[in-house]
Amino acid sequence: MAKAKATVHGAISLVNAIANQKGATLGISLKVESTVESTEGKGIIIQSENQSLSSRLINKTVEKIVSKKDLDQNKITITLDSEIPTGYGLKSSSAISSAIALACAKIFKPKLTDQQILLAGVDASIESKVSITGAYDDACSCYYGGFNVTDNAKKKRIHFEKGPSNLTAVIFIPKNRKRGNLKKLPILSSVFEVAWELARKTNYWEAMTINGLATASILNSDSKIITDLIEKGALAASVSGNGPSIAAVVKKENEAAIKKVFSALEGSTIVSKISNEKAEVHEV
């Protein structure tokens, strides 16, 4: 019998990867905790207060790490506790799959590298159809924290560095969960390419705002909101992921003004610090 607990954080988008398979993300401090316990028996049991989680993603992630032989001999109980709202573009599925992969590896495959653990979650995301690109960009910022600029097709981090810890992300969670048509994102692939190149050269805030204007116009968010947030002091603002949440990166002194912009809309606001914390796991 063994038990391990992993902690992985969420992230926001700087450049959406759907158009060109190239993305950029930034870690935030909202977190997911996954406790994995193996006892005699068989089967995977999931315990979580959040009913909208994809059990298919969770099962696939476990199967990527735990061998068929071990699965036949162990009952695996997974307890999930997440601060990240699911289905809003805040990388909850990347954080969850990484946390489960990390905890399972601690028990069953302690020699796996960070990259192998991370890819288990990415592959599980593709196979369970939770993500189109496998969200390698998302997984990197959830797992390593900080800024990550990635080539998702090659599963490579092209550039990464720590994020400024004195900044916060003010995130708006709209009441209406409707997302726009993702298939239309490639229409602006040249714009996303420009945004990605900016991120690669560490012009993160320009990249994020260009991404924000482009994604908002396609995914039915009001692109005026991006302009309003910049006007009120945000360093950058964008739809996060495929939406519908909107994230603004701000200095402490501008936080109130940014919250005020969001308070005029229907929904709720979360404030989260920029995070450079790497995923961690320990035996319980």
C-alpha positions, 0 to 999 in steps of 0.5 A: 500500500502506498500513497502520494500527493501532488500539487500542480498550479494553473496558468493563463494564455499569452498566445493561443496554440490552436492556429499554429500549434505554437503557444505561450503561457504563464503560471498562476497560483491557483492549484490542484492537489491530487492524492493517489492511493494504491491498495490491494484490489483492482480498478480506478476510483475517482473522488472529487467534489467537481462533477464536471471533471473528465473521468476519461482524462483521469483514467487515461492519465493513470494508464499512461503511467501505471503498467497493465500488470500493476493496474491488475493488482492495485486498486487506485483511489484518486482524490482531487481538490482543485481551486481552478474552475473547469472549462474556462480556459484556465488549464484545469485539465492540464493541471489535473492530468499533470498532478495525477501523472506525478502522484502515480509516478511517485508510487509506481515509476519513481525514475520517470523524468519531468518531461515523461510525466508531463507528456503522459498528461499531454498524450492523455489529453489528446487521446481523451479528446479533452484538448485539440493540441494536447496543450503542451504549452498549458502543461509546461506552465502548470508543471514548471511555472513562469513563462513558457513559449512552446512548439506544441507539434514538436513538444518542445519548450522554445523559451522559458523564464521565471515570471515577475512575482510582484504581478497578479492576474485578475481573471473574469469568469463570465456567467455565460459559459458559451465559447465561440467557434474554435475552428475559426482561429486559424483564419488569423494564423498570421496574427497568432504567428506574430504574437508568438514571435513576440513572446519568443523574444520576451515581449510577453505583454504585447504578445498577450494583448495581440492574442487577446484582440484576435481571440476575442474577435473570433470567440465572441468575447467583446474585444472592447473589454481588452482595450478597456483593461489596458486603458485602466492600467493592465500590462496585458489582457486576453481571453485565456485559452479558448475562453470564456474567461478573460485575464488581465496581468496587473501591478498591485496598484491597478488591481482595483481599477481592473476589478471595476472594469469586470464588475460591470459584467455578469460573472465573478472575478478571481485574483491570482498571483503569478506563479513560478512554482514547479509541480511537487509531490511527496509520499503521505 
